[in-house]
Structures are given as structure tokens and as C-alpha cells.
């Protein structure tokens, strides 16, 4: 039953990430072609609730999606199972959430 829930969670996070990635790429292409520097781009994102929400959602979806994918790799390649596999997966989610949140904070709040 857990594997079905993880399968569904990974597919749902992929569905959430797809439009966010397209939005991100579209904005980056627009900004680069518009001649904006990285400093100017960061200047436009500072204090923006919208961009904080967009990138925050992206970080949450990516953290869950990647951890589930790595869980499968760890299980298949390393043979880790049970509670140990659950702990490793949870640690990956926490690590990715922490790093991603720090990056969103840096882009939006600093």
C-alpha cells in the first residue's frame, strides 16, 4: 500500500513541477533576452510574495519527488529496506527542503 501512495505522490508532484519548470524557463529566457543581469533579476524578486510562493511550491514538490525517486534507487541498488529506508528517505526530504528553502529565502527576502 505504501508503494502505491508513493507512486501517486511522485506523479502528483511531477504534475505540479511541470508548469512551474516551464514558468521558470520562460521567465529566464525572457529575462536573458531582455538583457537583464542577475542583479537586476534578483532586484525584481526581492520581497515578492508571488515568486516566494512559486519557488516555495517548487521546492516542496521537488523535495518529495526526488526523495521518492532516490528511495527506489537506494532500494534497488543498495538493497536497503524497512525502517532504515524510511529514515534515509525522510532525511533526503528534510535536506532538500532545507536547502531549497534557504535558496528561496535568499532570492526573495535578501
Jmol script that loads the backbone (N, CA, C; Angstrom):
load data "model"
ATOM      1  N   UNK A   1       0.814  -1.200   0.000  1.00  0.00           N
ATOM      2  CA  UNK A   1       0.000   0.000   0.000  1.00  0.00           C
ATOM      3  C   UNK A   1       0.858   1.263   0.000  1.00  0.00           C
ATOM      4  N   UNK A   2       1.980   1.218   0.717  1.00  0.00           N
ATOM      5  CA  UNK A   2       2.876   2.377   0.763  1.00  0.00           C
ATOM      6  C   UNK A   2       3.423   2.688  -0.624  1.00  0.00           C
ATOM      7  N   UNK A   3       3.770   1.644  -1.380  1.00  0.00           N
ATOM      8  CA  UNK A   3       4.341   1.884  -2.700  1.00  0.00           C
ATOM      9  C   UNK A   3       3.333   2.552  -3.633  1.00  0.00           C
ATOM     10  N   UNK A   4       2.058   2.242  -3.504  1.00  0.00           N
ATOM     11  CA  UNK A   4       1.027   2.891  -4.326  1.00  0.00           C
ATOM     12  C   UNK A   4       0.914   4.362  -3.943  1.00  0.00           C
ATOM     13  N   UNK A   5       0.954   4.649  -2.651  1.00  0.00           N
ATOM     14  CA  UNK A   5       0.877   6.042  -2.189  1.00  0.00           C
ATOM     15  C   UNK A   5       2.093   6.839  -2.659  1.00  0.00           C
ATOM     16  N   UNK A   6       3.264   6.221  -2.598  1.00  0.00           N
ATOM     17  CA  UNK A   6       4.472   6.894  -3.065  1.00  0.00           C
ATOM     18  C   UNK A   6       4.426   7.111  -4.570  1.00  0.00           C
ATOM     19  N   UNK A   7       3.929   6.129  -5.303  1.00  0.00           N
ATOM     20  CA  UNK A   7       3.779   6.256  -6.750  1.00  0.00           C
ATOM     21  C   UNK A   7       2.868   7.437  -7.084  1.00  0.00           C
ATOM     22  N   UNK A   8       1.739   7.510  -6.409  1.00  0.00           N
ATOM     23  CA  UNK A   8       0.786   8.608  -6.644  1.00  0.00           C
ATOM     24  C   UNK A   8       1.415   9.946  -6.252  1.00  0.00           C
ATOM     25  N   UNK A   9       2.099   9.987  -5.115  1.00  0.00           N
ATOM     26  CA  UNK A   9       2.735  11.227  -4.673  1.00  0.00           C
ATOM     27  C   UNK A   9       3.776  11.693  -5.683  1.00  0.00           C
ATOM     28  N   UNK A  10       4.533  10.768  -6.234  1.00  0.00           N
ATOM     29  CA  UNK A  10       5.552  11.170  -7.203  1.00  0.00           C
ATOM     30  C   UNK A  10       4.903  11.691  -8.480  1.00  0.00           C
ATOM     31  N   UNK A  11       3.832  11.073  -8.919  1.00  0.00           N
ATOM     32  CA  UNK A  11       3.147  11.548 -10.126  1.00  0.00           C
ATOM     33  C   UNK A  11       2.487  12.900  -9.887  1.00  0.00           C
ATOM     34  N   UNK A  12       1.903  13.108  -8.719  1.00  0.00           N
ATOM     35  CA  UNK A  12       1.277  14.398  -8.415  1.00  0.00           C
ATOM     36  C   UNK A  12       2.318  15.516  -8.329  1.00  0.00           C
ATOM     37  N   UNK A  13       3.448  15.222  -7.725  1.00  0.00           N
ATOM     38  CA  UNK A  13       4.489  16.249  -7.651  1.00  0.00           C
ATOM     39  C   UNK A  13       5.057  16.552  -9.037  1.00  0.00           C
ATOM     40  N   UNK A  14       5.129  15.545  -9.897  1.00  0.00           N
ATOM     41  CA  UNK A  14       5.584  15.784 -11.272  1.00  0.00           C
ATOM     42  C   UNK A  14       4.595  16.694 -12.001  1.00  0.00           C
ATOM     43  N   UNK A  15       3.303  16.465 -11.783  1.00  0.00           N
ATOM     44  CA  UNK A  15       2.282  17.308 -12.408  1.00  0.00           C
ATOM     45  C   UNK A  15       2.363  18.742 -11.901  1.00  0.00           C
ATOM     46  N   UNK A  16       2.736  18.927 -10.658  1.00  0.00           N
ATOM     47  CA  UNK A  16       2.894  20.272 -10.101  1.00  0.00           C
ATOM     48  C   UNK A  16       4.188  20.925 -10.619  1.00  0.00           C
ATOM     49  N   UNK A  17       5.249  20.137 -10.713  1.00  0.00           N
ATOM     50  CA  UNK A  17       6.533  20.691 -11.140  1.00  0.00           C
ATOM     51  C   UNK A  17       6.550  21.090 -12.606  1.00  0.00           C
ATOM     52  N   UNK A  18       5.850  20.363 -13.455  1.00  0.00           N
ATOM     53  CA  UNK A  18       5.919  20.625 -14.901  1.00  0.00           C
ATOM     54  C   UNK A  18       5.576  22.077 -15.251  1.00  0.00           C
ATOM     55  N   UNK A  19       4.436  22.607 -14.825  1.00  0.00           N
ATOM     56  CA  UNK A  19       4.163  24.010 -15.181  1.00  0.00           C
ATOM     57  C   UNK A  19       5.107  24.990 -14.482  1.00  0.00           C
ATOM     58  N   UNK A  20       5.569  24.649 -13.285  1.00  0.00           N
ATOM     59  CA  UNK A  20       6.499  25.532 -12.586  1.00  0.00           C
ATOM     60  C   UNK A  20       7.847  25.602 -13.305  1.00  0.00           C
ATOM     61  N   UNK A  21       8.303  24.480 -13.827  1.00  0.00           N
ATOM     62  CA  UNK A  21       9.554  24.465 -14.595  1.00  0.00           C
ATOM     63  C   UNK A  21       9.381  25.289 -15.869  1.00  0.00           C
ATOM     64  N   UNK A  22       8.258  25.100 -16.551  1.00  0.00           N
ATOM     65  CA  UNK A  22       8.017  25.867 -17.778  1.00  0.00           C
ATOM     66  C   UNK A  22       7.952  27.365 -17.489  1.00  0.00           C
ATOM     67  N   UNK A  23       7.295  27.727 -16.392  1.00  0.00           N
ATOM     68  CA  UNK A  23       7.232  29.138 -15.995  1.00  0.00           C
ATOM     69  C   UNK A  23       8.636  29.670 -15.723  1.00  0.00           C
ATOM     70  N   UNK A  24       9.407  28.921 -14.964  1.00  0.00           N
ATOM     71  CA  UNK A  24      10.769  29.334 -14.633  1.00  0.00           C
ATOM     72  C   UNK A  24      11.614  29.514 -15.902  1.00  0.00           C
ATOM     73  N   UNK A  25      11.568  28.534 -16.775  1.00  0.00           N
ATOM     74  CA  UNK A  25      12.352  28.627 -18.007  1.00  0.00           C
ATOM     75  C   UNK A  25      11.888  29.790 -18.872  1.00  0.00           C
ATOM     76  N   UNK A  26      10.587  29.982 -18.972  1.00  0.00           N
ATOM     77  CA  UNK A  26      10.060  31.096 -19.750  1.00  0.00           C
ATOM     78  C   UNK A  26      10.510  32.442 -19.213  1.00  0.00           C
ATOM     79  N   UNK A  27      10.458  32.600 -17.912  1.00  0.00           N
ATOM     80  CA  UNK A  27      10.889  33.860 -17.296  1.00  0.00           C
ATOM     81  C   UNK A  27      12.390  34.061 -17.484  1.00  0.00           C
ATOM     82  N   UNK A  28      13.170  32.990 -17.352  1.00  0.00           N
ATOM     83  CA  UNK A  28      14.622  33.114 -17.528  1.00  0.00           C
ATOM     84  C   UNK A  28      14.960  33.490 -18.973  1.00  0.00           C
ATOM     85  N   UNK A  29      14.299  32.867 -19.945  1.00  0.00           N
ATOM     86  CA  UNK A  29      14.547  33.206 -21.354  1.00  0.00           C
ATOM     87  C   UNK A  29      14.165  34.656 -21.618  1.00  0.00           C
ATOM     88  N   UNK A  30      13.011  35.072 -21.104  1.00  0.00           N
ATOM     89  CA  UNK A  30      12.562  36.457 -21.264  1.00  0.00           C
ATOM     90  C   UNK A  30      13.561  37.432 -20.641  1.00  0.00           C
ATOM     91  N   UNK A  31      14.024  37.104 -19.441  1.00  0.00           N
ATOM     92  CA  UNK A  31      14.951  37.999 -18.732  1.00  0.00           C
ATOM     93  C   UNK A  31      16.292  38.096 -19.451  1.00  0.00           C
ATOM     94  N   UNK A  32      16.795  36.978 -19.908  1.00  0.00           N
ATOM     95  CA  UNK A  32      18.095  36.975 -20.586  1.00  0.00           C
ATOM     96  C   UNK A  32      18.010  37.711 -21.917  1.00  0.00           C
ATOM     97  N   UNK A  33      16.946  37.442 -22.665  1.00  0.00           N
ATOM     98  CA  UNK A  33      16.801  38.120 -23.955  1.00  0.00           C
ATOM     99  C   UNK A  33      16.518  39.606 -23.777  1.00  0.00           C
ATOM    100  N   UNK A  34      15.953  39.962 -22.629  1.00  0.00           N
ATOM    101  CA  UNK A  34      15.705  41.363 -22.322  1.00  0.00           C
ATOM    102  C   UNK A  34      16.955  42.079 -21.841  1.00  0.00           C
ATOM    103  N   UNK A  35      18.030  41.341 -21.684  1.00  0.00           N
ATOM    104  CA  UNK A  35      19.297  41.946 -21.280  1.00  0.00           C
ATOM    105  C   UNK A  35      19.428  42.203 -19.792  1.00  0.00           C
ATOM    106  N   UNK A  36      18.610  41.565 -18.981  1.00  0.00           N
ATOM    107  CA  UNK A  36      18.699  41.770 -17.537  1.00  0.00           C
ATOM    108  C   UNK A  36      19.895  41.018 -16.963  1.00  0.00           C
ATOM    109  N   UNK A  37      20.574  41.647 -16.032  1.00  0.00           N
ATOM    110  CA  UNK A  37      21.673  40.975 -15.333  1.00  0.00           C
ATOM    111  C   UNK A  37      21.088  40.176 -14.170  1.00  0.00           C
ATOM    112  N   UNK A  38      21.904  39.333 -13.584  1.00  0.00           N
ATOM    113  CA  UNK A  38      21.424  38.553 -12.440  1.00  0.00           C
ATOM    114  C   UNK A  38      21.045  39.476 -11.287  1.00  0.00           C
ATOM    115  N   UNK A  39      21.776  40.552 -11.107  1.00  0.00           N
ATOM    116  CA  UNK A  39      21.446  41.520 -10.056  1.00  0.00           C
ATOM    117  C   UNK A  39      20.097  42.177 -10.287  1.00  0.00           C
ATOM    118  N   UNK A  40      19.804  42.504 -11.540  1.00  0.00           N
ATOM    119  CA  UNK A  40      18.512  43.104 -11.858  1.00  0.00           C
ATOM    120  C   UNK A  40      17.364  42.106 -11.661  1.00  0.00           C
ATOM    121  N   UNK A  41      17.611  40.856 -12.016  1.00  0.00           N
ATOM    122  CA  UNK A  41      16.591  39.821 -11.808  1.00  0.00           C
ATOM    123  C   UNK A  41      16.333  39.659 -10.320  1.00  0.00           C
ATOM    124  N   UNK A  42      17.383  39.562  -9.519  1.00  0.00           N
ATOM    125  CA  UNK A  42      17.210  39.424  -8.069  1.00  0.00           C
ATOM    126  C   UNK A  42      16.529  40.651  -7.482  1.00  0.00           C
ATOM    127  N   UNK A  43      16.814  41.810  -8.029  1.00  0.00           N
ATOM    128  CA  UNK A  43      16.159  43.032  -7.562  1.00  0.00           C
ATOM    129  C   UNK A  43      14.656  42.993  -7.769  1.00  0.00           C
ATOM    130  N   UNK A  44      14.226  42.321  -8.813  1.00  0.00           N
ATOM    131  CA  UNK A  44      12.792  42.220  -9.094  1.00  0.00           C
ATOM    132  C   UNK A  44      12.103  41.150  -8.253  1.00  0.00           C
ATOM    133  N   UNK A  45      12.852  40.168  -7.772  1.00  0.00           N
ATOM    134  CA  UNK A  45      12.232  39.106  -6.975  1.00  0.00           C
ATOM    135  C   UNK A  45      12.200  39.434  -5.488  1.00  0.00           C
ATOM    136  N   UNK A  46      13.015  40.366  -5.033  1.00  0.00           N
ATOM    137  CA  UNK A  46      13.084  40.677  -3.601  1.00  0.00           C
ATOM    138  C   UNK A  46      11.738  41.174  -3.092  1.00  0.00           C
ATOM    139  N   UNK A  47      11.295  40.576  -2.018  1.00  0.00           N
ATOM    140  CA  UNK A  47      10.056  40.981  -1.375  1.00  0.00           C
ATOM    141  C   UNK A  47       8.805  40.557  -2.111  1.00  0.00           C
ATOM    142  N   UNK A  48       8.932  39.732  -3.151  1.00  0.00           N
ATOM    143  CA  UNK A  48       7.776  39.314  -3.930  1.00  0.00           C
ATOM    144  C   UNK A  48       7.129  38.074  -3.324  1.00  0.00           C
ATOM    145  N   UNK A  49       5.907  38.240  -2.844  1.00  0.00           N
ATOM    146  CA  UNK A  49       5.151  37.107  -2.307  1.00  0.00           C
ATOM    147  C   UNK A  49       4.893  36.084  -3.410  1.00  0.00           C
ATOM    148  N   UNK A  50       4.578  36.565  -4.614  1.00  0.00           N
ATOM    149  CA  UNK A  50       4.280  35.683  -5.746  1.00  0.00           C
ATOM    150  C   UNK A  50       5.454  34.746  -6.040  1.00  0.00           C
ATOM    151  N   UNK A  51       6.658  35.312  -6.210  1.00  0.00           N
ATOM    152  CA  UNK A  51       7.806  34.470  -6.534  1.00  0.00           C
ATOM    153  C   UNK A  51       8.199  33.582  -5.359  1.00  0.00           C
ATOM    154  N   UNK A  52       8.016  34.067  -4.152  1.00  0.00           N
ATOM    155  CA  UNK A  52       8.266  33.225  -2.989  1.00  0.00           C
ATOM    156  C   UNK A  52       7.332  32.025  -2.964  1.00  0.00           C
ATOM    157  N   UNK A  53       6.064  32.258  -3.298  1.00  0.00           N
ATOM    158  CA  UNK A  53       5.080  31.172  -3.341  1.00  0.00           C
ATOM    159  C   UNK A  53       5.407  30.189  -4.460  1.00  0.00           C
ATOM    160  N   UNK A  54       5.700  30.710  -5.645  1.00  0.00           N
ATOM    161  CA  UNK A  54       6.010  29.850  -6.797  1.00  0.00           C
ATOM    162  C   UNK A  54       7.225  28.967  -6.505  1.00  0.00           C
ATOM    163  N   UNK A  55       8.311  29.594  -6.076  1.00  0.00           N
ATOM    164  CA  UNK A  55       9.523  28.819  -5.823  1.00  0.00           C
ATOM    165  C   UNK A  55       9.407  27.968  -4.556  1.00  0.00           C
ATOM    166  N   UNK A  56       8.622  28.406  -3.595  1.00  0.00           N
ATOM    167  CA  UNK A  56       8.366  27.583  -2.416  1.00  0.00           C
ATOM    168  C   UNK A  56       7.623  26.305  -2.775  1.00  0.00           C
ATOM    169  N   UNK A  57       6.587  26.437  -3.614  1.00  0.00           N
ATOM    170  CA  UNK A  57       5.858  25.248  -4.083  1.00  0.00           C
ATOM    171  C   UNK A  57       6.781  24.323  -4.867  1.00  0.00           C
ATOM    172  N   UNK A  58       7.626  24.928  -5.689  1.00  0.00           N
ATOM    173  CA  UNK A  58       8.566  24.133  -6.478  1.00  0.00           C
ATOM    174  C   UNK A  58       9.507  23.344  -5.572  1.00  0.00           C
ATOM    175  N   UNK A  59      10.003  23.976  -4.528  1.00  0.00           N
ATOM    176  CA  UNK A  59      10.927  23.302  -3.599  1.00  0.00           C
ATOM    177  C   UNK A  59      10.234  22.136  -2.897  1.00  0.00           C
ATOM    178  N   UNK A  60       9.007  22.342  -2.443  1.00  0.00           N
ATOM    179  CA  UNK A  60       8.275  21.262  -1.766  1.00  0.00           C
ATOM    180  C   UNK A  60       8.042  20.095  -2.721  1.00  0.00           C
ATOM    181  N   UNK A  61       7.545  20.397  -3.927  1.00  0.00           N
ATOM    182  CA  UNK A  61       7.273  19.338  -4.903  1.00  0.00           C
ATOM    183  C   UNK A  61       8.552  18.602  -5.284  1.00  0.00           C
ATOM    184  N   UNK A  62       9.613  19.346  -5.538  1.00  0.00           N
ATOM    185  CA  UNK A  62      10.881  18.735  -5.926  1.00  0.00           C
ATOM    186  C   UNK A  62      11.444  17.864  -4.807  1.00  0.00           C
ATOM    187  N   UNK A  63      11.359  18.334  -3.588  1.00  0.00           N
ATOM    188  CA  UNK A  63      11.902  17.573  -2.454  1.00  0.00           C
ATOM    189  C   UNK A  63      11.212  16.225  -2.316  1.00  0.00           C
ATOM    190  N   UNK A  64       9.902  16.221  -2.421  1.00  0.00           N
ATOM    191  CA  UNK A  64       9.146  14.969  -2.312  1.00  0.00           C
ATOM    192  C   UNK A  64       9.434  14.073  -3.508  1.00  0.00           C
ATOM    193  N   UNK A  65       9.375  14.653  -4.700  1.00  0.00           N
ATOM    194  CA  UNK A  65       9.575  13.894  -5.936  1.00  0.00           C
ATOM    195  C   UNK A  65      10.964  13.245  -5.970  1.00  0.00           C
ATOM    196  N   UNK A  66      11.987  14.017  -5.681  1.00  0.00           N
ATOM    197  CA  UNK A  66      13.362  13.498  -5.728  1.00  0.00           C
ATOM    198  C   UNK A  66      13.600  12.440  -4.660  1.00  0.00           C
ATOM    199  N   UNK A  67      13.070  12.651  -3.469  1.00  0.00           N
ATOM    200  CA  UNK A  67      13.281  11.683  -2.392  1.00  0.00           C
ATOM    201  C   UNK A  67      12.643  10.334  -2.727  1.00  0.00           C
ATOM    202  N   UNK A  68      11.467  10.365  -3.349  1.00  0.00           N
ATOM    203  CA  UNK A  68      10.822   9.112  -3.733  1.00  0.00           C
ATOM    204  C   UNK A  68      11.644   8.407  -4.807  1.00  0.00           C
ATOM    205  N   UNK A  69      12.137   9.159  -5.776  1.00  0.00           N
ATOM    206  CA  UNK A  69      12.976   8.570  -6.811  1.00  0.00           C
ATOM    207  C   UNK A  69      14.259   7.985  -6.255  1.00  0.00           C
ATOM    208  N   UNK A  70      14.902   8.717  -5.353  1.00  0.00           N
ATOM    209  CA  UNK A  70      16.123   8.209  -4.727  1.00  0.00           C
ATOM    210  C   UNK A  70      15.842   7.005  -3.834  1.00  0.00           C
ATOM    211  N   UNK A  71      14.662   6.981  -3.242  1.00  0.00           N
ATOM    212  CA  UNK A  71      14.255   5.837  -2.414  1.00  0.00           C
ATOM    213  C   UNK A  71      14.282   4.556  -3.249  1.00  0.00           C
ATOM    214  N   UNK A  72      13.739   4.632  -4.459  1.00  0.00           N
ATOM    215  CA  UNK A  72      13.709   3.468  -5.347  1.00  0.00           C
ATOM    216  C   UNK A  72      15.137   3.050  -5.714  1.00  0.00           C
ATOM    217  N   UNK A  73      15.981   4.009  -6.030  1.00  0.00           N
ATOM    218  CA  UNK A  73      17.369   3.709  -6.385  1.00  0.00           C
ATOM    219  C   UNK A  73      18.094   3.063  -5.206  1.00  0.00           C
ATOM    220  N   UNK A  74      17.920   3.616  -4.021  1.00  0.00           N
ATOM    221  CA  UNK A  74      18.577   3.069  -2.825  1.00  0.00           C
ATOM    222  C   UNK A  74      18.090   1.644  -2.551  1.00  0.00           C
ATOM    223  N   UNK A  75      16.794   1.411  -2.721  1.00  0.00           N
ATOM    224  CA  UNK A  75      16.237   0.076  -2.515  1.00  0.00           C
ATOM    225  C   UNK A  75      16.786  -0.918  -3.541  1.00  0.00           C
ATOM    226  N   UNK A  76      16.752  -0.523  -4.821  1.00  0.00           N
ATOM    227  CA  UNK A  76      17.152  -1.449  -5.878  1.00  0.00           C
ATOM    228  C   UNK A  76      18.658  -1.672  -5.943  1.00  0.00           C
ATOM    229  N   UNK A  77      19.442  -0.636  -5.785  1.00  0.00           N
ATOM    230  CA  UNK A  77      20.887  -0.757  -5.956  1.00  0.00           C
ATOM    231  C   UNK A  77      21.611  -1.162  -4.687  1.00  0.00           C
ATOM    232  N   UNK A  78      21.129  -0.658  -3.548  1.00  0.00           N
ATOM    233  CA  UNK A  78      21.836  -0.928  -2.290  1.00  0.00           C
ATOM    234  C   UNK A  78      21.138  -1.968  -1.422  1.00  0.00           C
ATOM    235  N   UNK A  79      19.910  -2.302  -1.755  1.00  0.00           N
ATOM    236  CA  UNK A  79      19.178  -3.318  -1.005  1.00  0.00           C
ATOM    237  C   UNK A  79      18.711  -2.873   0.363  1.00  0.00           C
ATOM    238  N   UNK A  80      18.657  -1.577   0.609  1.00  0.00           N
ATOM    239  CA  UNK A  80      18.192  -1.059   1.895  1.00  0.00           C
ATOM    240  C   UNK A  80      16.669  -1.191   1.943  1.00  0.00           C
ATOM    241  N   UNK A  81      16.148  -1.682   3.063  1.00  0.00           N
ATOM    242  CA  UNK A  81      14.699  -1.890   3.185  1.00  0.00           C
ATOM    243  C   UNK A  81      14.207  -1.427   4.553  1.00  0.00           C
ATOM    244  N   UNK A  82      12.896  -1.466   4.724  1.00  0.00           N
ATOM    245  CA  UNK A  82      12.263  -1.248   6.016  1.00  0.00           C
ATOM    246  C   UNK A  82      12.455   0.137   6.595  1.00  0.00           C
ATOM    247  N   UNK A  83      12.607   0.147   7.917  1.00  0.00           N
ATOM    248  CA  UNK A  83      12.705   1.407   8.655  1.00  0.00           C
ATOM    249  C   UNK A  83      13.936   2.212   8.233  1.00  0.00           C
ATOM    250  N   UNK A  84      15.000   1.514   7.929  1.00  0.00           N
ATOM    251  CA  UNK A  84      16.224   2.211   7.508  1.00  0.00           C
ATOM    252  C   UNK A  84      15.990   2.991   6.208  1.00  0.00           C
ATOM    253  N   UNK A  85      15.279   2.394   5.275  1.00  0.00           N
ATOM    254  CA  UNK A  85      14.949   3.062   4.019  1.00  0.00           C
ATOM    255  C   UNK A  85      14.032   4.259   4.274  1.00  0.00           C
ATOM    256  N   UNK A  86      13.091   4.112   5.198  1.00  0.00           N
ATOM    257  CA  UNK A  86      12.202   5.220   5.555  1.00  0.00           C
ATOM    258  C   UNK A  86      12.985   6.385   6.162  1.00  0.00           C
ATOM    259  N   UNK A  87      13.931   6.083   7.021  1.00  0.00           N
ATOM    260  CA  UNK A  87      14.750   7.134   7.643  1.00  0.00           C
ATOM    261  C   UNK A  87      15.593   7.869   6.602  1.00  0.00           C
ATOM    262  N   UNK A  88      16.183   7.112   5.711  1.00  0.00           N
ATOM    263  CA  UNK A  88      17.009   7.728   4.666  1.00  0.00           C
ATOM    264  C   UNK A  88      16.158   8.632   3.788  1.00  0.00           C
ATOM    265  N   UNK A  89      14.976   8.150   3.399  1.00  0.00           N
ATOM    266  CA  UNK A  89      14.074   8.942   2.559  1.00  0.00           C
ATOM    267  C   UNK A  89      13.643  10.209   3.277  1.00  0.00           C
ATOM    268  N   UNK A  90      13.313  10.093   4.540  1.00  0.00           N
ATOM    269  CA  UNK A  90      12.912  11.263   5.326  1.00  0.00           C
ATOM    270  C   UNK A  90      14.060  12.257   5.439  1.00  0.00           C
ATOM    271  N   UNK A  91      15.263  11.755   5.649  1.00  0.00           N
ATOM    272  CA  UNK A  91      16.434  12.635   5.733  1.00  0.00           C
ATOM    273  C   UNK A  91      16.664  13.375   4.416  1.00  0.00           C
ATOM    274  N   UNK A  92      16.456  12.699   3.298  1.00  0.00           N
ATOM    275  CA  UNK A  92      16.611  13.342   1.991  1.00  0.00           C
ATOM    276  C   UNK A  92      15.584  14.450   1.819  1.00  0.00           C
ATOM    277  N   UNK A  93      14.336  14.178   2.181  1.00  0.00           N
ATOM    278  CA  UNK A  93      13.282  15.205   2.079  1.00  0.00           C
ATOM    279  C   UNK A  93      13.650  16.417   2.930  1.00  0.00           C
ATOM    280  N   UNK A  94      14.060  16.182   4.151  1.00  0.00           N
ATOM    281  CA  UNK A  94      14.401  17.283   5.063  1.00  0.00           C
ATOM    282  C   UNK A  94      15.595  18.078   4.527  1.00  0.00           C
ATOM    283  N   UNK A  95      16.604  17.378   4.033  1.00  0.00           N
ATOM    284  CA  UNK A  95      17.779  18.050   3.475  1.00  0.00           C
ATOM    285  C   UNK A  95      17.397  18.922   2.274  1.00  0.00           C
ATOM    286  N   UNK A  96      16.636  18.368   1.346  1.00  0.00           N
ATOM    287  CA  UNK A  96      16.238  19.123   0.159  1.00  0.00           C
ATOM    288  C   UNK A  96      15.323  20.292   0.508  1.00  0.00           C
ATOM    289  N   UNK A  97      14.397  20.076   1.442  1.00  0.00           N
ATOM    290  CA  UNK A  97      13.528  21.176   1.883  1.00  0.00           C
ATOM    291  C   UNK A  97      14.346  22.296   2.518  1.00  0.00           C
ATOM    292  N   UNK A  98      15.313  21.917   3.340  1.00  0.00           N
ATOM    293  CA  UNK A  98      16.145  22.916   3.998  1.00  0.00           C
ATOM    294  C   UNK A  98      16.977  23.720   3.013  1.00  0.00           C
ATOM    295  N   UNK A  99      17.642  23.024   2.095  1.00  0.00           N
ATOM    296  CA  UNK A  99      18.473  23.714   1.116  1.00  0.00           C
ATOM    297  C   UNK A  99      17.628  24.570   0.176  1.00  0.00           C
ATOM    298  N   UNK A 100      16.508  24.019  -0.271  1.00  0.00           N
ATOM    299  CA  UNK A 100      15.635  24.761  -1.171  1.00  0.00           C
ATOM    300  C   UNK A 100      15.012  25.970  -0.508  1.00  0.00           C
ATOM    301  N   UNK A 101      14.599  25.817   0.733  1.00  0.00           N
ATOM    302  CA  UNK A 101      14.013  26.939   1.466  1.00  0.00           C
ATOM    303  C   UNK A 101      15.031  28.051   1.669  1.00  0.00           C
ATOM    304  N   UNK A 102      16.255  27.662   1.937  1.00  0.00           N
ATOM    305  CA  UNK A 102      17.323  28.648   2.095  1.00  0.00           C
ATOM    306  C   UNK A 102      17.531  29.428   0.789  1.00  0.00           C
ATOM    307  N   UNK A 103      17.488  28.723  -0.337  1.00  0.00           N
ATOM    308  CA  UNK A 103      17.655  29.382  -1.633  1.00  0.00           C
ATOM    309  C   UNK A 103      16.488  30.321  -1.929  1.00  0.00           C
ATOM    310  N   UNK A 104      15.261  29.879  -1.651  1.00  0.00           N
ATOM    311  CA  UNK A 104      14.089  30.743  -1.875  1.00  0.00           C
ATOM    312  C   UNK A 104      14.176  31.974  -0.996  1.00  0.00           C
ATOM    313  N   UNK A 105      14.563  31.780   0.243  1.00  0.00           N
ATOM    314  CA  UNK A 105      14.713  32.907   1.155  1.00  0.00           C
ATOM    315  C   UNK A 105      15.742  33.906   0.618  1.00  0.00           C
ATOM    316  N   UNK A 106      16.860  33.382   0.129  1.00  0.00           N
ATOM    317  CA  UNK A 106      17.918  34.242  -0.387  1.00  0.00           C
ATOM    318  C   UNK A 106      17.453  35.041  -1.602  1.00  0.00           C
ATOM    319  N   UNK A 107      16.667  34.422  -2.466  1.00  0.00           N
ATOM    320  CA  UNK A 107      16.220  35.086  -3.678  1.00  0.00           C
ATOM    321  C   UNK A 107      15.110  36.102  -3.387  1.00  0.00           C
ATOM    322  N   UNK A 108      14.216  35.756  -2.480  1.00  0.00           N
ATOM    323  CA  UNK A 108      13.039  36.596  -2.249  1.00  0.00           C
ATOM    324  C   UNK A 108      13.231  37.589  -1.104  1.00  0.00           C
ATOM    325  N   UNK A 109      13.924  37.191  -0.070  1.00  0.00           N
ATOM    326  CA  UNK A 109      13.962  38.022   1.141  1.00  0.00           C
ATOM    327  C   UNK A 109      15.237  38.854   1.290  1.00  0.00           C
ATOM    328  N   UNK A 110      16.305  38.499   0.603  1.00  0.00           N
ATOM    329  CA  UNK A 110      17.527  39.277   0.836  1.00  0.00           C
ATOM    330  C   UNK A 110      17.686  40.393  -0.176  1.00  0.00           C
TER     331      UNK A 110
END
end "model"
wireframe off; spacefill off
backbone 0.3
color backbone group
